[in-house]
Amino acid sequence: MLVNSNNFTIEDDLLLLSWAAREAGREALRYFGQSQRVWLKDGHSPVSEADFAVNAFLKRELLGVRPEYGWVSEESDDYIGSSFRRFFVVDPIDGTRAFLKGDSDWCISISVIEDRRPLVGVIECPLKKEHFVAQIGRPAFLNGEVMRVVVSSHPFLVSCQQSIFNKLPLSFRTSVSLESRYIGSLAYRLALLSSGRLNAVFIRCGCYDWDIAASDIILQQSGGLLADAKGRSLIYKPNSDPNGFLFATANKCFKDILDVICTVNL
């Protein structure tokens, strides 16, 4: 376990997050496939005992060694961050529905934000045995191997809701393939793009920073971009509102995809 210090490097934070995400994955697996209490947030989004247990574990361990960092989590009613130089953004279990159904498309997503952008990010997928990590200025890694986005493939594989896909120009729709499998975790969907298994991801309005912050830096360091409908990089704040429409793809495809998006109202 790391010891507290007043001089943390980005490498220190990545090491901490990598350890914490793996341990959080083990904590989540204690609940996986077991009977547990489930509540509905905002009347429709499930949250489980596992979500709260993983959140409590991460908050205790991360703030225990980084008390000068802020804290933003999907499963914390309070946020601690407005007066902090750096803060954690955490989704204890991204893909809770998949988790509760017994599927494998869920993950733990953790990042550190400084100056409104992610410095480091880690995504841990326990059942898939996939561990994604990245830090600013270095390559992104999947299970210790450098990964890169795929600029072009046949077919060019897009992940999004059918309702979004149907709004895109016919010329674009006929030149690409829509991923038929539903992927319950947005963070994992973006990680699939980072590791070359998807070519573009379109994200409907309403996702929060904890859904995407870790994926953002991982994608950036693997040769891709996550942006809003105007092509702007995202800004992360401790008390952010839900995001509007977003999209992600390889750097070399970015302008072409942006041109497609600008032709429709998403």
N, C-alpha and C positions, 0 to 999 in steps of 0.2 A: 504494500500500500504506500502511496506517495505521502510525503510529509509536507506540512504547510511551509510556505515561504512567501516572502514579499516580492520576489523577483521571478515571476513565472514567464517562461518563454512560450511561444506558440507550440513548440515541440512538447513542452511539459503538459500543456492543455490537451494536446492530441493524445498523449499517452494516458492521461487521466480519463478522458472521454472513452477511449477504446476499452480500457479496463472496466469502467462503469457500465458501458453498454453490454459487454459480455456478461457481467454479473447480473445486470437487470434482466437479461434474457433468461438466465437460470431461474431468477425469481418468478418471471412470468410462466415458465414451464411448470412450476409447482401448481399452478391453477389450471393449466391447459387441459381440456377434456374433463374437468371436474365440475360438479355442481357448485354454483356460486350465485350470489345475489347480483342482480342487474337492475340498473335504474335507467330512465330516459332523460336526457338533457334536452331542453327546449322542446320536449314533447315527441322527439323522433330519433335522437342520436343515442345509442346505448353506451353506458359506462359500467364497468364491472368491478368487482372486488379486486381483480388482477390489476386493472388500471390504477386503482388507488394504492395498491401495495407496491407496484413498481415505481409510481410517482414518489411515495414516501421514502423508498430506498434511495432513489436518485437524489432527492432533495437533501436527505441526511448526509449521504456520502460526498456529494459534490460541494455543497455549501460548507460541509465540515472541514474541507481542505482549501476552499476558496471563499471564505466569509466576506471578502471584499468584492465579490461578484454579485450581480443581480440575478434574479430568477423569474422566468416566465414559463409556465407549463399549461397544457390543456386542462390538466386535472387539479390545478390550484386556483382557488377563488381569488387569492391575493396575488399581486405581482410585486416584485422587488427589483427595481431597475432604473428608475428615472435619474437617480443621482450616482449611478455606477458607470465606470469607464467601460467595463465589460459585463456582459450578462449571459447566462445560459438560456437557451430556448429548447424546450423539451416536449416531446410527445411520448409519454411512457409506453403506450401501445398504439401505434398507428395502424388502423385496420381492425378495430375492435370487433366489428361484425364478423370478419373472417376468423378472428381468434375464437369467438364464441361458437361459430359453426364447425370448428375443428379443421379449418383450412390452414394452409401454410403461408398465405400472402399477408403477413403482418410483420411488424418490425418495431424496434426501439430506435427513436431518432433523437439525436442530441447535437447541439451546436453551441459555439461561443460567438457572440456578436461584439464587435467593437466598431465605433464610428458608423453604425447603422448597416454594416455588412458582415457576413460570416467570416470568421478567421479560420475556424476548424469545424469539421462535421463528421459524425460517425452514424452509420446505420447498421444495426445488428439484426439479422434475420435468423433466429435460432433454429427453426425447423428446416430451413433451406441450407443452413451452415454457410451463410454468406455474411461477410464482415467488410463493409465499405468504409473507407476512411479518406480524408483529404485535409490538407492545410493550405493556406494561401501561399502561392509561389512554388509549390511542389506538385508532382504528379499525384493523381488519385489512385488508390489501390483497392483491389478486391482480393481478399484472402492473401495479402502480401504480394500480389502481382499487379504491375502497372496496367491500368485499363484506359481505353480511349473510346470515344464515341465513334460510330460508323457513319461516315458522310453519306454514302450511297449504298443501297442494297436492292436486290430484286426479290420480292417486292419491297418498296419503301413502306415501312410498317408504322402506322399511326395508331396511338391509343387515345381514345376520347369517348364520350358518350355519343350514342347514335344521334341524339337530337342536335348536337354540335356538328357532327359530321354531315348531317343532311343540309345544313346551312351553307356549307362550303361550296365554292364553284364546281360545277359538274366536271369541268376540265381537270380540276385537281383530284376530285373523288375518283375519277376513272383512271388516274395515273398512279394511285397508291392503294394499299390494302389496309383495312381497318382491323386492328387486333380484336379477334372474336372473344377472347377470354377476358372476363371481368377480373380486374386486379384490385382488390379491396383497399390496399394501402397506396395512397398517393406518393408517399416518400419512396416506397419500393418501385412504383411505376417509373419515377424519375431516375432511380438507381439502375433500372433496366436500360434506360436510354444511355446513361453514363457508361454502361458496360457493353454497349453495342448490340443489345437485343431488341431495342426499339429505335426508330429514327426520328419520331416527333411525338410530343405529348401535348394535347390541348386540355386546359383545365377550366372548368366552369367557374363562374363567380361564386365566392363564398368560402374559399379555403382560408385558413389562418396561417400565421407565420410558423407555428410549430409543425405544421404539415410539410413545410417546404424548406426551412432554413438549412438543415443539414444537407439535403439534396442539392440545394443551390450551389454550395461551395464544392461539393463532390462533382457536380456536373461541370462547373466552371473549370476545375482543374483536370477534367478529362477531355476538354476541348469542346464544350457546349455552352449554351446560354439559356437562362430562364428569364423571361421578361413579361411585361404587361402588353396589352393590345397595341400600345404605341411603340413598342420596342425598347422600353426603358427598363434598366435593371431595378430590382426591388430594393426598397429601403426598409430596414427592420427597426422597430421601436418597441419599448417595453409594453405599451398599451395600444397596439395597432388594431385597427378595424379589420373586418374581413377584406380579403383581396378581391379585385375584379377579375375579369377573364385574364388568364395567363397562358403562355405557351413556352415550350422548350424544344430545342433541336441543336444539331451541331453548328458550330460557328460558321462553317462554309455554306450551310443551308439557311442560315438565319434570315438573310435579306429576302430570299425567295419565299420563305414561309410567311414572313411579315407582309410581303406584298399580297399574298393570298388572303390573309386575315383582314387587311385593310379594305377589302372589297365587300365585306359582309358585316352585319351588326351582330356581334357575339356578346 
